[in-house]
Amino acid sequence: MKKDIDFGTVEGVSVAVATTPNESGVDAWNVYLINNNPFPIENVLVSSKGYGILDGEEVKTSMLRHMFELVDAKSFVQIEPIDPAIFHINNEYWVSYYIDRQIYDKKFIFVPDSITQHNLIEISMLNMQGVLHT
């Protein structure tokens, strides 16, 4: 059972929603997994979904799953593009990975309207402006 599994404390792993202009000059938004640790993480599984209330109606996006065999030390991978139209609902990224034989697991939830121009910071590893969730 899940309650019997010893999940380690997640440290040095973050999820960021960042923007960069595309070739036509329009902001393109993407979600990134950042491994700030001095060691790689392996067998990374990321489940993403959106949910919430928009204009008085319940909204749910499809659940997407992404697998990365290895995320090197001090590096990042792009998880998926994200549409600004869903910034007004919860955007959840459930990340599970291994370091050696130990499993780690954490949910990163961007609450409604947390991804805004006002909340953008410089994310040095990405060399982009974005919202960082640690």
C-alpha positions as CSV (number, residue, x, y, z in Angstrom):
1,M,0.0,0.0,0.0
2,K,1.1,3.6,-0.6
3,K,1.0,4.4,3.1
4,D,3.7,1.7,3.6
5,I,6.1,3.2,1.1
6,D,8.9,5.4,2.5
7,F,8.9,8.4,0.2
8,G,12.0,10.5,0.8
9,T,11.8,14.3,1.3
10,V,12.0,16.1,-2.0
11,E,14.9,18.6,-2.1
12,G,16.5,20.4,-5.0
13,V,13.7,19.6,-7.5
14,S,11.4,22.3,-8.8
15,V,8.7,22.9,-11.4
16,A,8.6,26.2,-13.3
17,V,6.2,27.8,-15.8
18,A,8.3,30.1,-17.9
19,T,7.9,32.2,-21.0
20,T,10.0,33.0,-23.9
21,P,9.1,34.7,-27.2
22,N,8.7,32.3,-30.1
23,E,9.9,33.0,-33.7
24,S,6.9,35.3,-34.4
25,G,7.6,37.3,-31.2
26,V,4.6,36.0,-29.2
27,D,5.2,34.7,-25.7
28,A,5.3,30.9,-25.6
29,W,4.7,29.3,-22.2
30,N,6.2,26.0,-21.1
31,V,6.5,23.9,-18.0
32,Y,10.0,22.7,-16.9
33,L,11.3,20.3,-14.3
34,I,14.5,21.6,-12.7
35,N,17.0,19.3,-11.0
36,N,19.2,21.6,-8.9
37,N,20.9,18.7,-7.1
38,P,24.6,17.8,-7.7
39,F,23.4,14.3,-8.8
40,P,21.0,13.0,-11.5
41,I,17.5,11.8,-10.8
42,E,16.2,8.7,-12.6
43,N,12.9,7.2,-13.9
44,V,11.1,10.5,-13.5
45,L,7.3,10.4,-14.0
46,V,5.3,13.6,-14.2
47,S,1.5,13.6,-14.2
48,S,-0.1,16.9,-15.1
49,K,-3.7,18.0,-14.9
50,G,-5.8,21.2,-14.5
51,Y,-8.9,21.6,-12.5
52,G,-11.1,24.3,-10.9
53,I,-14.0,26.6,-11.5
54,L,-14.1,29.0,-14.4
55,D,-17.1,31.3,-15.0
56,G,-19.1,29.3,-12.5
57,E,-18.5,26.0,-14.2
58,E,-16.3,23.1,-13.2
59,V,-13.4,22.7,-15.5
60,K,-11.0,19.7,-15.8
61,T,-8.2,19.1,-18.3
62,S,-7.0,15.8,-19.5
63,M,-4.4,14.1,-17.4
64,L,-1.1,13.8,-19.2
65,R,1.9,11.6,-18.2
66,H,5.5,12.2,-19.1
67,M,8.5,9.9,-18.5
68,F,12.1,11.0,-18.4
69,E,14.7,8.2,-17.9
70,L,17.3,10.6,-16.6
71,V,17.5,14.3,-15.6
72,D,21.1,15.2,-15.2
73,A,22.5,17.1,-12.2
74,K,22.1,20.8,-12.4
75,S,19.9,20.6,-15.5
76,F,16.3,20.8,-16.6
77,V,13.8,19.2,-19.0
78,Q,10.7,20.7,-20.7
79,I,7.7,18.8,-19.5
80,E,5.0,20.4,-21.8
81,P,3.7,23.6,-23.3
82,I,0.9,25.3,-21.3
83,D,-1.9,27.5,-22.6
84,P,-2.4,30.8,-20.7
85,A,-6.1,30.1,-20.9
86,I,-5.8,27.6,-18.1
87,F,-3.8,29.9,-15.8
88,H,-7.1,30.7,-14.0
89,I,-7.5,27.1,-12.7
90,N,-5.2,24.9,-10.6
91,N,-2.4,23.3,-12.6
92,E,-1.0,20.3,-10.8
93,Y,2.3,18.5,-11.5
94,W,2.8,15.3,-9.6
95,V,6.5,14.3,-9.8
96,S,8.0,11.0,-8.8
97,Y,11.6,9.9,-9.3
98,Y,14.4,7.7,-7.9
99,I,17.8,8.5,-6.5
100,D,19.6,5.1,-6.3
101,R,16.8,2.8,-5.0
102,Q,14.9,5.4,-3.0
103,I,11.6,6.8,-4.4
104,Y,10.7,10.5,-4.0
105,D,7.3,12.0,-4.7
106,K,5.8,15.5,-4.6
107,K,2.8,17.5,-5.9
108,F,3.5,20.9,-7.2
109,I,0.3,23.0,-7.6
110,F,0.1,26.3,-9.3
111,V,-3.1,27.8,-7.8
112,P,-5.4,29.9,-9.9
113,D,-4.0,33.2,-11.1
114,S,-0.5,32.5,-9.6
115,I,1.0,32.5,-13.1
116,T,1.0,36.2,-13.9
117,Q,3.4,38.9,-15.1
118,H,3.5,40.3,-11.5
119,N,4.8,37.0,-10.2
120,L,7.5,36.4,-12.8
121,I,11.1,36.1,-11.6
122,E,14.4,35.4,-13.4
123,I,15.1,31.7,-13.3
124,S,18.8,31.5,-13.9
125,M,19.0,27.9,-14.8
126,L,16.4,28.4,-17.6
127,N,17.7,31.8,-18.5
128,M,14.0,32.8,-18.7
129,Q,11.3,34.7,-16.7
130,G,8.8,32.5,-15.0
131,V,7.0,31.3,-11.9
132,L,9.0,28.8,-9.8
133,H,7.4,26.3,-7.5
134,T,9.8,24.5,-5.1
